[in-house]
């Protein structure tokens, strides 16, 4: 009994002091809910970067010639494929003058699209208007080259 209590307390403390959100606190696969989450509830600019992909990097279409990728704590701590549900990657796209032009988001939602890693995709203008969203074939098609890395292009999950 003492061993079970100790394990329960340890797990409780781990959850209490973790930045990971329970699934019930994560937004739905919905552009407005996700925008609210990444700008108000858990501002993406406060998130981390992968060690091998920090700051502004050269980019490709449709994200622009430069980009900067932010990852939430869930994805930052991922140690292999598939990435855990609740993982979010926000990519800021920049033009040649390095002015930010748009945000593109990958969000892992359980059961959303099992054929493409359960990723929900959305592109936002800087004022939060959603463009293509959901099961965006252009996103899926491009990222499918890294399906074995759970569709993540800029960092290899270990």
N, C-alpha and C positions, 0 to 999 in steps of 0.2 A: 504494500500500500504506500509506504514511504517513497519507494522508487517511482511509482506512478505520479504521486503528488509532485515530486521533484521535476519529472519530465514535463508535467502539465504547467508548472510555474515557469520553467525555462522556455517552453514554447509560447506561453502567454507574454513573457517579457520580450522575446524575440519579435513577436507581432506588434506589441505596444511601442517598441522603440525602432521599428522598421519604417521606412518611407513608403513601403508597398501598401497599396490600397486594397481592401477587400473588393472582390468582384462586384458586390452590390453598390459600391461607391464610384465605380467607373461609369463613364457615360455610355449611352446606347450607341449603336451604329447609326448615327444621325449627325448630319453636318452641323446643325445649330448647337446641339448638345456638346459635340466635340469641340467646337469653337469656344464655347463657354468654359469648358474644362481646361483647354490649353492656354486661355487668356486670363481667366478669373480664378478658377479653383486651384489649378496647379500651373502657374505661368511657365510656359516652355523655356523662356529665357533664363529661368533659374535652374534648369536641368543641366546635366553633364554632357560630356563629349567622350567618344571613344578615344583612347590614347593614340590610335593610328589615324585619326581623322578629326583634327581640331581646327578651329578657326575657319577662315574662308579658303576654299579649295577650288581648283579648276572644275568646271561642271560641263554638262551636256544638255542638249535640248531634251525635254521641254522646260528644264529648270533654269536655264540660262547659262552663260559662260562661267559663272561662279556660283558656289553654294556654300552653305554652312548648315551642318546637321546637329540637331539637339536630340538627345535620347532621354526618356524618363528613367527613373531609378530601376524599374522592373526590367527594362531592356538593357540598361547599363550593367546590371548584375547577371545577365543571362550567361550561362556557361556552356551552352550547346544548342543544337537544333532539336526540335523546333523552339523558337522563342516562346516565352510564357505568355499566356493570355493577359491582356492589359498592357502589353508592350506598345509604346508609341515612339515614333520617329517623326520629328518635324524638320523639314528641309526648307531653309530660306533660300530663295532664288535671287540672284543679282544680275544686273546687266553689265555691259563692258565697263561702265563707269563705277561699278561696285555699289550701285544704288539698289536697295532691296525692291523687288518687283512682285513677289508672290510667296505664299507658303504652300507646301505640299506635305500631306500627312499620311503616314501608314499607321494603322491602329489594329492590333490583333484582337479580334472579337470571337469568342467561342461559338462555333456553329454558323458564322456569318457566310463563309464561302470556303468550305473544306477543299474544293478542287484547286484553290489557289492560296493555300496556307492559312485560311481564315482571316486574311487581311481585308480591312475596309480602307478605301483610298479616297482622298478628297483634296482638291486644290482650292485655295482661298485667295481672294484679292487681299490687299493689305487692310481693307476695312471690314474683312470678315465675310464677304459675299462668297458663297460656295459656287464653284464651277462644277466640273465633272466630279461625281462622288458615287461611292458604292463599289460595285464590281467593275471598275473602269478598265476596259480591255487594253487601252494604251499602256497603262501602268503595269497591269498583269503581264502583258506581252513583253515589255522591256525587262521587267524584274525576273521573269521566268528563266532567264539565262543563269540565275543564281537560285533556282528552286531548291537545290541541295543545301543552300545556306539560308533557307526559309525566306527567300525573295529579298534578302538584304544585300544591296550592292556594295556599299562603301566600307563594310567591316566584316571580317570573318568571325562568326560566332565560334567559340572554342568549346 
